[in-house]
């Protein structure tokens, strides 16, 4: 588009935003109890087993990504976990007071939120964003991916039914008109008060450039390290469970496995016990050529079960028909080695490291190519190595001895917020490093009152520095 060229606009999108503003004005004065009732109602709209099964079935049928059983689990766990996180959380009125500093903090809505959601989670992600937005008394308009549009539409219908049940305005939750197109999505981003974007890096860049405040997330390309102190059987079981879940559609699925030399053979045996098949030689070439035709991910092969991929790729290796994960050794790192990137499939790139320091080096090089800021997994019985990774590598999360895709976005056995959108900090070109959560959907007003003067003397601040460097003291 040429500079100063008029931007085409849609009356339909503007009407959605106008209706959203009217609905948001209504709940702006709701009590915390009223807001929490809406949150509970919206949670039930997807957790209701009948709704959940229908949404999961539609999601897989429409997008061709993942599998129904795991989508049901994801919709349930992610929503239930979010409701747990939000229970008792104050988002209306005064939320904190600190008399010693003379400060009072008040939660305020941001207004109308535009939510960009991916095809990989066409129900769980919009539900998560909607509940967070409403918890903070906002209205939300969802921009689904074209493939996931019908699933999103059905989710919104379920939400509207629950909103009507409790007498809340249904225009609090809306979606873009069909057919979903880029022009409408970009207009929505320009007209709302806040954009929360999850999906491709093109979507994230568009969100940051739209002119409205935007919160985005980075690319995943998770590396999992297994060191010589790890419980290998437990590590193998967790890695396979995570990598095979929903056919590896999650950005938090392990993409790379780095095993130290001292336990390499034992770890491969443990993986085999869990139906992770080591693919070598000609079979390896078949996987790469089929998964990356012309150097790009195949839209027809991603997010399929491992044994289906093995059949499609004509893999000739024992137990391929029972495979849950295909383990493929990567011979290098970078653009000439397609396995280095995100694979969106139950294919795990394998690296053999001399020791932990070498594993850390390999991990750093992979992240430099893709995935900086997202997360690292390590299986270890040491206390210092996870801390070493957190102190020295460009990552916002170090997941220790856990199934990575279950843990990174919050789990019932760790303290991370439940989310399907992971900020990657400045390493991943993001403006946050946390799991996207309700705090990203809220303004805070601060009331400041005078307190007793607390001004340090120059000597208390600079005295030691003056003495160390023989600087003459300065009087007040």
C-alpha positions as CSV (number, residue, x, y, z in Angstrom):
1,X,0.0,0.0,0.0
2,X,1.4,3.4,-1.0
3,X,2.0,6.0,1.6
4,X,-1.0,8.2,2.4
5,X,-3.2,5.8,0.3
6,X,-6.7,5.6,2.0
7,X,-7.3,2.4,4.0
8,X,-10.4,0.5,3.0
9,X,-12.8,0.1,5.9
10,X,-15.8,-2.2,6.6
11,X,-19.0,-0.8,8.1
12,X,-19.6,-4.2,9.6
13,X,-16.4,-4.1,11.6
14,X,-17.1,-0.6,12.8
15,X,-20.6,-1.7,13.9
16,X,-19.1,-4.6,15.9
17,X,-16.8,-2.2,17.7
18,X,-19.7,0.2,18.4
19,X,-21.8,-2.6,19.9
20,X,-18.9,-3.8,21.9
21,X,-18.4,-0.3,23.4
22,X,-22.0,-0.1,24.4
23,X,-21.8,-3.5,26.1
24,X,-18.6,-2.6,27.8
25,X,-20.1,0.6,29.2
26,X,-22.8,-1.5,30.8
27,X,-20.4,-3.8,32.8
28,X,-18.1,-0.9,33.5
29,X,-20.1,-0.4,36.7
30,X,-20.5,-4.1,37.6
31,X,-19.4,-5.3,41.0
32,X,-16.7,-7.9,41.4
33,X,-19.4,-10.5,42.1
34,X,-21.2,-9.7,38.9
35,X,-18.1,-9.9,36.9
36,X,-17.1,-13.2,38.4
37,X,-20.5,-14.6,37.6
38,X,-19.9,-13.8,33.9
39,X,-16.5,-15.4,34.1
40,X,-18.0,-18.6,35.5
41,X,-20.7,-18.6,32.9
42,X,-18.1,-18.2,30.1
43,X,-16.0,-20.9,31.5
44,X,-19.0,-23.3,31.6
45,X,-19.7,-22.5,28.0
46,X,-16.6,-24.5,26.9
47,X,-16.1,-26.9,29.8
48,X,-19.7,-28.2,29.5
49,X,-18.8,-31.7,28.2
50,X,-21.3,-31.6,25.3
51,X,-20.0,-28.2,24.2
52,X,-16.4,-29.3,24.6
53,X,-16.8,-32.4,22.5
54,X,-18.6,-30.5,19.7
55,X,-16.0,-27.8,19.6
56,X,-13.1,-30.3,19.6
57,X,-14.7,-32.3,16.8
58,X,-15.3,-29.1,14.8
59,X,-11.8,-27.8,15.4
60,X,-10.2,-31.0,14.0
61,X,-12.7,-31.3,11.1
62,X,-12.3,-27.7,10.0
63,X,-8.5,-27.2,10.5
64,X,-7.2,-30.7,10.0
65,X,-4.9,-30.1,12.9
66,X,-4.6,-32.2,16.0
67,X,-6.9,-34.8,17.4
68,X,-10.3,-34.7,19.1
69,X,-9.5,-36.5,22.3
70,X,-6.5,-34.2,23.1
71,X,-8.5,-31.1,22.0
72,X,-11.1,-32.0,24.6
73,X,-8.5,-32.4,27.3
74,X,-6.9,-29.1,26.3
75,X,-10.2,-27.2,26.3
76,X,-11.0,-28.5,29.7
77,X,-7.7,-28.2,31.5
78,X,-6.7,-24.8,30.1
79,X,-10.1,-23.3,31.0
80,X,-10.4,-25.0,34.4
81,X,-6.8,-23.9,35.2
82,X,-7.6,-20.3,34.2
83,X,-10.7,-20.2,36.4
84,X,-8.5,-21.5,39.3
85,X,-6.0,-18.7,38.7
86,X,-8.7,-16.0,38.6
87,X,-10.7,-17.2,41.6
88,X,-10.5,-14.5,44.3
89,X,-8.5,-12.1,42.1
90,X,-9.6,-8.5,42.4
91,X,-10.2,-6.7,39.1
92,X,-12.9,-4.2,40.2
93,X,-12.3,-1.1,42.3
94,X,-9.5,-0.8,44.8
95,X,-7.1,-3.8,44.4
96,X,-4.3,-2.8,46.7
97,X,-3.3,-0.2,49.3
98,X,0.1,0.6,50.7
99,X,-0.2,3.2,53.5
100,X,3.6,3.4,54.0
101,X,3.9,4.7,50.4
102,X,0.6,6.5,50.3
103,X,-0.5,4.5,47.3
104,X,-3.9,3.1,46.4
105,X,-4.3,1.0,43.2
106,X,-7.6,0.8,41.3
107,X,-8.3,-1.7,38.5
108,X,-9.8,-0.1,35.4
109,X,-10.8,-1.7,32.0
110,X,-8.9,-1.1,28.8
111,X,-12.2,-1.0,26.8
112,X,-12.6,-3.1,23.7
113,X,-10.1,-5.9,23.1
114,X,-9.3,-7.3,19.6
115,X,-8.1,-11.0,19.9
116,X,-6.1,-12.6,17.1
117,X,-6.2,-16.4,17.5
118,X,-4.5,-19.2,15.6
119,X,-6.0,-22.3,13.8
120,X,-4.1,-24.6,16.2
121,X,-6.4,-23.9,19.1
122,X,-9.6,-22.4,17.6
123,X,-11.6,-22.9,20.9
124,X,-9.1,-23.0,23.8
125,X,-7.3,-19.8,22.9
126,X,-10.3,-17.6,22.2
127,X,-11.9,-18.9,25.4
128,X,-8.8,-18.0,27.4
129,X,-8.6,-14.5,26.0
130,X,-12.3,-13.9,26.4
131,X,-12.4,-14.9,30.0
132,X,-9.3,-12.8,30.9
133,X,-10.8,-9.8,29.0
134,X,-14.2,-10.0,30.7
135,X,-12.6,-10.6,34.1
136,X,-11.2,-7.0,33.7
137,X,-14.6,-5.6,32.5
138,X,-13.7,-5.3,28.8
139,X,-15.6,-6.3,25.7
140,X,-13.8,-8.5,23.2
141,X,-14.0,-9.1,19.4
142,X,-12.3,-12.3,18.2
143,X,-10.5,-12.5,14.8
144,X,-10.2,-16.2,14.2
145,X,-8.1,-17.8,11.5
146,X,-10.1,-18.7,8.4
147,X,-9.7,-22.4,9.1
148,X,-10.9,-22.1,12.6
149,X,-13.7,-19.6,12.0
150,X,-16.6,-22.0,12.3
151,X,-15.3,-23.4,15.6
152,X,-14.9,-19.9,17.0
153,X,-18.4,-19.0,15.8
154,X,-19.9,-22.0,17.7
155,X,-17.9,-21.1,20.8
156,X,-19.3,-17.6,20.7
157,X,-22.8,-19.0,20.3
158,X,-22.3,-21.1,23.4
159,X,-21.0,-18.0,25.2
160,X,-24.0,-15.9,24.2
161,X,-26.4,-18.5,25.5
162,X,-24.7,-18.4,28.9
163,X,-24.6,-14.6,28.9
164,X,-28.3,-14.5,28.2
165,X,-28.9,-17.0,31.0
166,X,-27.4,-14.6,33.6
167,X,-28.7,-11.4,31.9
168,X,-25.4,-10.0,30.7
169,X,-25.1,-8.2,27.4
170,X,-24.2,-10.7,24.6
171,X,-22.2,-8.1,22.7
172,X,-19.5,-8.4,25.3
173,X,-18.2,-11.2,23.1
174,X,-18.3,-11.1,19.3
175,X,-16.3,-12.3,16.3
176,X,-15.5,-10.8,12.9
177,X,-18.0,-11.4,10.1
178,X,-17.5,-14.2,7.6
179,X,-15.6,-14.8,5.5
180,X,-12.6,-13.9,7.6
181,X,-10.1,-11.8,5.7
182,X,-7.0,-9.8,6.4
183,X,-8.5,-6.4,5.7
184,X,-11.2,-6.8,8.4
185,X,-8.6,-8.2,10.9
186,X,-6.4,-5.2,10.3
187,X,-9.3,-2.8,10.6
188,X,-10.3,-4.4,13.9
189,X,-6.8,-4.0,15.2
190,X,-6.9,-0.3,14.4
191,X,-10.3,0.4,16.0
192,X,-10.0,-1.4,19.3
193,X,-8.3,-0.2,22.5
194,X,-6.0,-3.2,22.9
195,X,-4.9,-6.0,20.6
196,X,-3.9,-9.4,22.1
197,X,-2.3,-11.5,19.3
198,X,-1.3,-15.2,19.2
199,X,-0.3,-17.0,16.0
200,X,2.1,-16.6,13.2
201,X,4.9,-14.1,13.5
202,X,3.3,-12.2,10.5
203,X,0.2,-11.8,12.7
204,X,2.3,-10.5,15.6
205,X,4.1,-8.0,13.4
206,X,0.8,-6.7,12.0
207,X,-0.5,-6.3,15.6
208,X,2.5,-4.3,16.7
209,X,2.3,-2.1,13.6
210,X,-1.5,-1.5,13.7
211,X,-1.3,1.7,15.8
212,X,-3.3,0.4,18.8
213,X,-1.5,-0.9,21.9
214,X,-0.7,-4.5,21.3
215,X,0.5,-7.5,23.3
216,X,2.1,-10.3,21.2
217,X,3.9,-13.6,21.6
218,X,7.0,-15.1,20.1
219,X,7.8,-18.3,18.1
220,X,8.3,-21.6,19.9
221,X,11.1,-24.0,19.1
222,X,11.6,-25.8,22.3
223,X,14.9,-27.6,23.1
224,X,14.8,-30.3,25.8
225,X,18.1,-31.3,27.4
226,X,18.6,-34.7,29.1
227,X,21.8,-34.8,31.3
228,X,23.6,-37.7,32.9
229,X,21.8,-37.3,36.2
230,X,18.3,-37.5,34.8
231,X,15.7,-40.2,35.6
232,X,15.8,-41.5,32.0
233,X,12.6,-43.5,32.1
234,X,10.6,-40.6,33.6
235,X,12.1,-38.2,31.1
236,X,11.3,-40.4,28.1
237,X,7.7,-40.9,29.2
238,X,7.2,-37.1,29.7
239,X,8.9,-36.1,26.5
240,X,6.8,-38.6,24.4
241,X,3.6,-37.7,26.2
242,X,4.2,-34.0,25.5
243,X,5.5,-34.3,22.0
244,X,2.6,-36.5,20.9
245,X,-0.2,-34.5,22.6
246,X,-2.6,-33.0,20.1
247,X,-0.2,-34.2,17.4
248,X,2.4,-31.6,18.4
249,X,0.3,-28.5,17.4
250,X,1.4,-26.6,20.5
251,X,4.2,-24.1,20.3
252,X,5.3,-25.5,23.6
253,X,5.9,-29.0,22.2
254,X,9.5,-30.2,22.3
255,X,11.1,-29.7,18.9
256,X,14.7,-30.7,19.8
257,X,16.2,-33.3,22.1
258,X,19.8,-32.8,23.3
259,X,21.2,-35.9,25.1
260,X,24.6,-35.9,26.7
261,X,26.9,-38.7,25.5
262,X,27.2,-40.5,28.9
263,X,23.5,-41.6,28.8
264,X,22.8,-41.4,25.1
265,X,22.2,-45.1,24.4
266,X,20.2,-45.6,27.6
267,X,18.0,-42.6,26.7
268,X,17.3,-43.9,23.2
269,X,16.3,-47.3,24.7
270,X,14.0,-45.5,27.1
271,X,12.4,-43.5,24.3
272,X,11.9,-46.7,22.3
273,X,10.1,-48.2,25.3
274,X,7.7,-45.3,25.0
275,X,7.1,-45.8,21.2
276,X,9.5,-43.1,20.1
277,X,11.0,-44.5,16.9
278,X,14.6,-43.6,15.8
279,X,14.5,-42.8,12.1
280,X,17.9,-43.1,10.3
281,X,19.5,-43.2,6.9
282,X,17.1,-43.3,3.9
283,X,14.1,-43.2,6.3
284,X,15.5,-39.9,7.7
285,X,15.7,-38.5,4.2
286,X,12.1,-39.5,3.5
287,X,10.9,-37.7,6.6
288,X,12.7,-34.5,5.7
289,X,11.7,-34.5,2.1
290,X,8.1,-35.1,2.9
291,X,7.8,-32.7,5.8
292,X,9.8,-30.0,4.1
293,X,9.0,-30.1,0.3
294,X,10.9,-27.2,-1.3
295,X,12.3,-26.3,2.1
296,X,8.9,-25.3,3.7
297,X,6.7,-27.2,6.1
298,X,4.1,-29.3,4.3
299,X,0.5,-28.1,5.1
300,X,-0.8,-31.6,4.5
301,X,1.7,-33.5,6.8
302,X,1.8,-31.2,9.9
303,X,-0.2,-32.1,13.0
304,X,-0.7,-35.7,12.0
305,X,0.0,-38.7,14.3
306,X,3.5,-40.2,14.1
307,X,2.4,-43.5,12.7
308,X,0.4,-41.8,10.0
309,X,3.4,-39.7,9.1
310,X,5.5,-42.9,8.9
311,X,3.0,-44.4,6.5
312,X,2.9,-41.3,4.3
313,X,6.7,-41.1,4.3
314,X,7.0,-44.9,3.6
315,X,9.2,-45.4,6.6
316,X,10.6,-48.9,6.7
317,X,11.6,-49.5,10.3
318,X,10.4,-51.8,13.1
319,X,7.3,-50.7,15.0
320,X,6.7,-47.7,12.8
321,X,3.0,-48.5,12.8
322,X,3.0,-48.0,16.6
323,X,5.1,-44.8,16.6
324,X,4.0,-41.9,18.8
325,X,7.1,-39.8,18.0
326,X,9.6,-39.9,15.2
327,X,13.2,-39.2,16.5
328,X,15.4,-37.9,13.6
329,X,19.0,-37.0,14.1
330,X,19.9,-33.5,12.9
331,X,23.3,-33.1,11.3
332,X,23.6,-29.3,11.6
333,X,21.9,-26.1,12.7
334,X,20.6,-23.3,10.6
335,X,18.6,-22.6,7.4
336,X,20.3,-25.4,5.5
337,X,19.0,-27.9,8.0
338,X,15.2,-27.7,8.0
339,X,14.8,-29.8,11.2
340,X,16.3,-26.9,13.1
341,X,13.0,-25.0,13.1
342,X,9.5,-25.5,14.4
343,X,8.0,-28.6,13.0
344,X,4.3,-28.7,14.2
345,X,4.4,-32.5,14.1
346,X,5.5,-35.4,16.3
347,X,9.0,-35.2,14.8
348,X,11.8,-34.7,17.3
349,X,15.2,-33.5,16.1
350,X,18.0,-35.3,18.0
351,X,21.4,-34.0,19.0
352,X,24.2,-35.8,20.8
353,X,26.2,-33.6,23.2
354,X,29.6,-34.3,24.8
355,X,28.4,-33.0,28.2
356,X,26.2,-30.4,29.7
357,X,28.2,-27.4,28.5
358,X,28.1,-28.8,25.0
359,X,24.3,-29.3,25.4
360,X,24.0,-25.7,26.5
361,X,26.0,-24.5,23.4
362,X,23.8,-26.6,21.0
363,X,20.6,-25.2,22.7
364,X,21.9,-21.6,22.3
365,X,22.7,-22.1,18.6
366,X,19.2,-23.6,18.0
367,X,17.5,-20.7,19.8
368,X,19.6,-18.2,17.8
369,X,18.0,-19.7,14.7
370,X,14.5,-19.8,16.1
371,X,12.7,-19.7,19.4
372,X,14.7,-17.1,21.4
373,X,12.9,-16.2,24.6
374,X,10.2,-18.9,24.5
375,X,11.4,-21.7,26.8
376,X,13.9,-24.5,27.5
377,X,13.3,-27.9,29.0
378,X,15.8,-29.8,31.1
379,X,15.6,-33.3,32.7
380,X,18.2,-33.4,35.5
381,X,18.6,-34.2,39.2
382,X,20.9,-31.2,39.8
383,X,19.9,-27.9,41.3
384,X,22.4,-25.7,39.6
385,X,21.9,-26.5,35.9
386,X,18.4,-25.1,35.5
387,X,19.7,-22.0,37.2
388,X,22.6,-21.9,34.8
389,X,20.3,-22.0,31.8
390,X,18.1,-19.3,33.3
391,X,21.1,-17.0,34.0
392,X,22.9,-17.5,30.7
393,X,20.5,-18.4,27.8
394,X,17.9,-16.1,26.2
395,X,14.8,-17.8,27.6
396,X,11.8,-16.7,29.6
397,X,11.1,-20.1,31.1
398,X,13.2,-23.1,32.1
399,X,10.9,-26.1,32.6
400,X,12.5,-28.7,34.9
401,X,11.6,-32.4,34.9
402,X,8.1,-31.8,33.4
403,X,6.2,-32.7,30.2
404,X,7.0,-29.4,28.5
405,X,3.8,-28.6,26.5
406,X,1.7,-29.3,29.6
407,X,3.9,-27.3,31.9
408,X,4.8,-24.2,30.0
409,X,1.3,-22.8,29.7
410,X,0.6,-23.4,33.3
411,X,-0.2,-26.7,35.0
412,X,-1.9,-27.9,38.2
413,X,1.5,-28.9,39.5
414,X,3.4,-25.8,38.8
415,X,3.0,-22.1,39.5
416,X,3.0,-20.6,36.0
417,X,-0.3,-18.9,34.9
418,X,-2.6,-21.0,32.7
419,X,-2.3,-19.5,29.2
420,X,-2.0,-20.5,25.6
421,X,0.1,-17.4,24.7
422,X,3.7,-17.2,25.9
423,X,5.5,-13.9,25.9
424,X,9.2,-14.2,24.8
425,X,10.6,-10.9,26.0
426,X,12.8,-8.7,23.9
427,X,14.6,-11.9,22.8
428,X,11.5,-12.9,20.8
429,X,10.6,-9.3,19.9
430,X,7.8,-9.2,22.5
431,X,6.9,-6.5,25.0
432,X,6.3,-9.1,27.8
433,X,8.1,-12.1,29.1
434,X,5.2,-13.7,31.1
435,X,2.4,-16.0,30.2
436,X,-0.3,-13.8,28.8
437,X,-2.8,-13.3,31.7
438,X,-5.5,-11.1,33.1
439,X,-3.0,-8.4,34.1
440,X,-2.3,-7.7,30.4
441,X,-6.0,-6.8,30.0
442,X,-6.2,-4.2,32.7
443,X,-5.4,-0.5,33.3
444,X,-4.3,0.5,36.8
445,X,-5.0,3.9,38.3
446,X,-2.8,5.0,41.2
447,X,-3.8,7.5,43.9
448,X,-0.8,9.0,45.6
449,X,-1.0,10.9,48.9
450,X,1.9,12.7,50.7
451,X,3.9,10.8,53.1
452,X,6.8,11.8,55.5
453,X,9.8,13.0,53.5
454,X,12.2,10.1,52.6
455,X,15.1,11.9,51.0
456,X,18.6,10.3,51.4
457,X,21.6,12.4,52.1
458,X,24.4,12.6,49.5
459,X,26.8,11.0,51.9
460,X,24.6,8.0,52.4
461,X,24.4,7.4,48.7
462,X,27.9,8.4,47.5
463,X,30.0,8.2,50.7
464,X,31.6,4.8,50.0
465,X,32.1,5.7,46.3
466,X,33.8,8.9,47.2
467,X,36.2,7.1,49.6
468,X,37.0,4.3,47.1
469,X,37.9,6.8,44.4
470,X,39.4,9.6,46.5
471,X,36.7,12.1,45.6
472,X,36.2,15.1,47.8
473,X,32.9,14.9,49.7
474,X,30.2,17.4,48.6
475,X,28.1,19.1,51.3
476,X,24.3,19.1,51.1
